[in-house]
Amino acid sequence: MRAFVFPGQGSQKVGMGVELAQASAAARAVFEEVDDALDQKLSAIMRDGPDDALTLTENAQPAIMANAIAVLRVLEQEGGITLADKAQFVAGHSLGEYTALCAAGAFSLADTARLLKLRGQSMQAAVPVGVGAMCALLGADIDKAQALADAAAEGEVCTVANDNDPTQVVLSGHKGAIERAIALVKDHGIKRGVALPVSAPFHCPLMQPAADAMAEALGKTPPGPLSVPLFANVTAAMVTDPAEVQRLLVEQVCGRVRWRESVIAMQAAGVDSFVELGGKVVGPMIGRTVADVTVTSVIGMADIEALIKEL
């Protein structure tokens, strides 16, 4: 069984999608539709930068989605491959969950772009710059990370934001608490703590204003039926009911991205082949989490052609 998976924030880089757009009308159409939906030349920022403009959360989120959907559209239109025929499940890391839902037909491309733009803006606006922070813990499992978060909190918010794989957990919360956590890593048997270059403390209770904004937006643009089931970030479990998908997307803003558990659950459901579209970010996490699976990252035209042959 196969799952198509989609990367999250941090996988953006200037020049993303350029080769696809040059080689494929299907990819160009995706970038044009996203530009139109957002009423901005996001494709130009993806192509030319500057880097700090692309890294802005409100640009990075729709850009990463557009890049992955462009890969999928090339597969579909030039490879004659239908996602529902070739994948039993979809999943995405944080914003990648929206990409996965777009891929599964629950949201249109234009709606996905607008929802992610708003998600980026509202996450950015939820916490003043400098108040929150995030850090990656390397050589930490979930138990060590949780103990560290509890020790560093001292009355401030300090929570596990992403449980990525058995060796990497991300904390999120108040800046002071995150700085304390980084200072305390060795005491907790963790190799390293690295401050992340993010503009807001994602996936923690400080994001509640953004969750409220997404609840309102998803009320106006609810997801439709899914062509394949989604493994949801906040439950690490399969979901097919659009109303439940909508509720989980709101919870996801403040909730933990349970990626490691999702991968284990997908393998338990029979998945032995994972295909990451549009990046090489979640693939390595999968490889560190479960054995006896194949992981393929599909980014450029050569990758797409190889996958079409394989499928």
N, C-alpha and C positions, 0 to 999 in steps of 0.2 A: 504493500500500500504506500501511497505517496502523499506528502503534504507540501503545499507551496507556502513558503514563509517569507516575511517581508521585514526589512530593516527599519530601525528607529533613528532617532536624532543622533548626530555625530557621524553619520555615513555620508553627509553632503561634502562635495568638494567642487571647486571652480573647474568648469570643463565637463561636468557631469552631463551625460545625455548627448553630447556633441556628435560623437561618432554615430550613434543611433539615428539622430536627426538627419545627418548627411546621407546615411545609407538607406533610410526607410521612410516612405511617405506615411506609413501607419504611425511611426514614432513622432514625426513632425506634427501630425494631426492632434496627437495627445497634447503636445506642448502648446500648440495654438489654442486648443480648447481651454486649457488651464489659464493661459494668458487672458482669454476673453472672459472667463468666469470671474477672474480676480480683478479685471480691469487694470492690469499692470503687466509690464513685460518681464515676468518672472523668468522666462526662458533666456532672456538677455543676461540677467544676473547669474543664472546657472552657467551660462556659456562663458561670460567675461568677468564675473565678479562685480565689484571687489569682494574679497573674502568676508569682510565684516558684514557686508550687506546680506550675503548668502547665509551666514551663520545666525543672523537674527532669527529668532524662533518662528516668527510669523512668516518668514520666507523659507526657512529650512524645512518646515513641516510639509507644506504643499510641494516643495521642490523634490524632496525624497520620494514622496508618493508619486508624483508625475513621472519621475525617472523609472520607478518600478513598473508602473502601469504601461509605460511606453515599451518596456521589455516584453510585458505580457501581450500587448496588442500586436507586436511584431510576430511573436510566437503564434498567436491566433490567426492573424491575417495572412502571414507569409508561410507559416508552417502548417496551417490548417488544423491547429490543435485547439481543442476546447478545454478550458480549465476543468469543467465539471466531468469531462470524460477521463482526464489524465490525473486528477487529484481527488483524493477522498476527503481531505481536510485542508483548511487554510488557518494561518495564525500570523500575527504580526507583533513586533516589539513596540509597545507604547503607541506612537503615532502610526506605526506599521499595522496596527489593528484596523485603522480606517482604510489603509491600502488593501488589506485582506478583504474587507467588506466590500470595497469597490470592485475588487477582482471577482468576488462571489456574486456580484450583481445587486447587493443590498442598497448601495448608493450609486447614483450616476457619477461620472467623472467630475462634472462641474460642481455638483453638490459636495463631493468629497473635498475638492479644492477649497471651496468656500468655508466648509466646516473646519478644515485644518488651519486656514488663515485665521479664523476667529479663535480657534483653540490656542494657536500661538500667541495671538494678541492678548487673550484673556489670561493666559498663564503668565505672560510677561507683566501684565498690569496687576496681577493678584498680590504681588509682593514688591515693595519698592526695591530698586537696585541696591545691592549691598547689605540687605537685611537677611537674605537667605543664601544658602550655598549647597553644593553637593560634593561628595567625594567617592572615589572608587577604592574599594578595599581589595588588594591583590593578595592571594594566598589566604583568603578567608572563606569559610563556609557560613551557612546561614546562622548557625548557633553562635559561632564566635562573633559574627557581625551584630547579632541582636544583643549579646552581652556588652559589646563595645558601645552600641547606641544607647543602651540603658545607662551605662556608666558616664557617658559624655553629656547626656541631656541636661542634668542639673536644673530641671524646671523649664527648660526650653524644648522646642520640638527637635527630635533627632530620631528618625525612623528609617527602617529599611525600605528603600524606594524600588530597587530592582534586585531580584534574586536571579542573577544571570546564568551562572553555572557553578559547579562545586568549588571553584577557585576565585570567583569574582562576584562581589556584592556591592551595591551602591547605596550610600546613605544620603538622606536629604533632610533639611531642616534649617534652623536658625544658624547664621554664619558662625557665631561663637561656639555653638555646640559642635558644628562640623569641624572647626579648628581644634577643639578639644579632642574630638575623636581621632583626628590625624595624629595628634601628639601622643595619644594613648595606644596606638596600634601594637607596639612591641609588647606592652604589658598583657595584651590579649592574644599573644601568639600569632599575630597577623604580620605578614611580610612587609607590606607597604600600604600607606594611605596616600592617595593622590587627589588633590583638589581638581575638580572638573571645570573646564572653561565654559560654564553655562550661565545663562542670564537670569535664571530663577530656580528655586528649589522644587523641582517637579515631584509628583507622586508622594506628597506628604500633606498633612492637614492644613498647612498654610495656603494650599491651592483651592480652598473652599470657594472663594469668589469665582474662580474659573470654572469649577464644577457647576455652580449655579448658572453661569452664562451658557455652558454647554447643555444643561438641562433645558433651558429655554430654546436654544437653537435646535436641539434634536426634537423638541416638541413640535417645531414648525417644519422640520425636515426629518421625519422619522425613517429608520431603515425599512426596506421592503424585504421580501423573501430572499433567502440565501440559496444559491445553487449547490453549495456544499457546506457542511457544518464548520463552524469556527471554534477553535480552542481559545477561550477568553483569557485575557491577562489576569484579571482579578480573581478568577475562580480556578484557573488551570483546568477547566473542564469544558466539555463540548456544549455548544449552544446552537440552536436552530431557530428559536422563536424570536421574531423581530422585536417584540415588546421587551423581551429579556435582554436582547442585544442592546437596545436603547438604554435600559437601566444600567447595564454593566459599563457602557461607554461613559456615563456620568460618574459612576463610582471609580472608574479607572483614573480620573484626573487626580484624585487624592490617594488612590489605592496603590497597593504594591503590584509591580509587574512581576508575576510569578512565572518567569520564563523557564527556569530550570524544571520546575514542576510540570509546566505545560509540555515540555519536550518528553519528559518521562511518561506523562499521560498519553501523549500521541504514540509513543513507542508501544505502550501497553495496549493501545487500541489497534495495533497492527502495523503502524507506519515503520517501514524500514528504509525509506528513501525520502530525504528532505531536499527540496529545491529552493534556494534563496534567490529571489528576483530583485535585481537592482542594487546589489551590494554584496559585501563579504564581511558581514558584521555578526549576524546571528548564526551563520554556518559554523564558525569556529567554536562558538558557545555550545552548539549542539554536539559537536565532536568531543568536547570535554565533559559532556553530561551523560551521554549514552554510548554504549559500544554496539558493534554489529549493525551499524546503519551506514548508508552512503549519503554524503552531503555534497551538493553541487551548488556553486555560486554562478549565477548567470548575469553578466553585466553588459558585455559588448556583443557585436554581431557574431564573432567566432564562437562565443559561448552559446549563443542562441542556435546557431547552425548545428553545433555538437549535440545540444539537447534535443533538437528536432529529430536528428538521426536516432538518438537513443529512445525517444518516445514512439 
